[in-house]
Every structure is written in C-alpha cells, then in structure tokens.
Amino acid sequence: MEHLNHLITHYGYWAVAVGCLLEGETLLILAGIAARRGLLELPWVLAVGACAGALSDVAFFTVGRWRGRAVLARWPKLESYRNRLDAGLSRWGPGMIVGVRFMYGMRIAGPILLGTTQLPWHRFIGYNALGAVLWAGLVAGAGWLFGHAAERMLQGVEHAEHWAGLFVVVAAAAFGLWHWWRRRQAPKTGAGAAHASR
C-alpha cells in the first residue's frame, strides 16, 4: 500500500493511467484520497481513470475479437464466466456491458468474452465508455469520501488527545494508589491471622 501511495504522490496522473490500464480499483481509490489531500485534482483523476479503464477494456475486447479462441484454449477458466455473461446480456441487455466491470471476476474476462460475440464495435465502445465513467466516479469518489472521513477523524483525535492523556495519568495514579493500599493491608492481615491462631 505504501508503494502505491508513493507512486500516486510522485507520478500522479501517470500512475493513475497505468494502474487503471492494468488493475484499477486500488490506485483509483488512492488517487481519490490524494485528491482530497490536495495532491491531485479530482476532475483529472476521474478523466484519466475513465479513459484508461475504457482503453483497457477495448484492448481486452480486441483480444477476444481477434484471438478469442486461442485465449480461451490457453486460459479455459475464462470460459467458465460465459454463462454469467450470457445470463446478464439476456436479462439486462446493454446494461451488462456497462456493468460488467463492476462484477467480481469479470473485469478482464467480461470484455474478452464480449469480443467473442457478434456485438458490434460501436455498441461496445459506447456502452463501455459509459461504464468507465460511472466506475471512475464511484471508485475515485469512494477514495475522496474516505479521505474526507479520515481527515474528520484525525481532527477529532487532535481535540481528544488531551483528554486521553489526562485519562491515562488519572488511571495510572489510581492503579498506583490501589497497589500501595493493597501492600499496606497485607501485613496487617497477616498479623491479625497470627494473633487469632494463638
């Protein structure tokens, strides 16, 4: 996580672009947090994330369209997602193209499998772009909101640290007094017991 944070801080939008081309969510969340801290501009984070995410899916769609059979033969696990894809297409139609990037396990498999269908290029590109915009907004927005919540929490900690310190001092003093009192009571108890035995 620290390595990703370093990439965001030092390489900014290039890190967002590369991250969204390869994986996306983690770097985009960190970019949203960085935007909240003023290290990046949120509109640029959204634009770069959406464009890189869309380009990534177009590349996977292209692989599916031109080399789909060979890819599925090499990685047969991708074929196991076809039933989910077909069920989604029959139920939601174009909405499945928009939402495929939000489905677990379908981030790469979805565009490749869509490329093996008869789906026209222009329809895929249009709906995929819409999905990329929604995805970038939700993921980077989640990072921005998390950064805001973290700032609020840290401000609360700053105000509470004096009370916390006072509580620790009072608790330590109370424990010390209790321990001192127990040590003073122990000899008396022992002496009383010895006297009673006589």
Sequence and secondary structure as in RCSB ss.txt:
>XXXX:A:sequence
MEHLNHLITHYGYWAVAVGCLLEGETLLILAGIAARRGLLELPWVLAVGACAGALSDVAFFTVGRWRGRAVLARW
PKLESYRNRLDAGLSRWGPGMIVGVRFMYGMRIAGPILLGTTQLPWHRFIGYNALGAVLWAGLVAGAGWLFGHAA
ERMLQGVEHAEHWAGLFVVVAAAAFGLWHWWRRRQAPKTGAGAAHASR
>XXXX:A:secstr
 HHHHHHHHHHHHHHHHHHHHHT HHHHHHHHHHHHTTSS HHHHHHHHHHHHHHHHHHHHHHHHHHHHHHHHH 
GGGGGGHHHHHHHHHHHTHHHHHHGGGSTTHHHHHHHHHHTSS  HHHHHHHHHHHHHHHHHHHHHHHHHHHHHH
HHHHHHHHHHHHHHHHHHHHHHHHHHHHHHHHHHHHHHHHHHHHHHH 
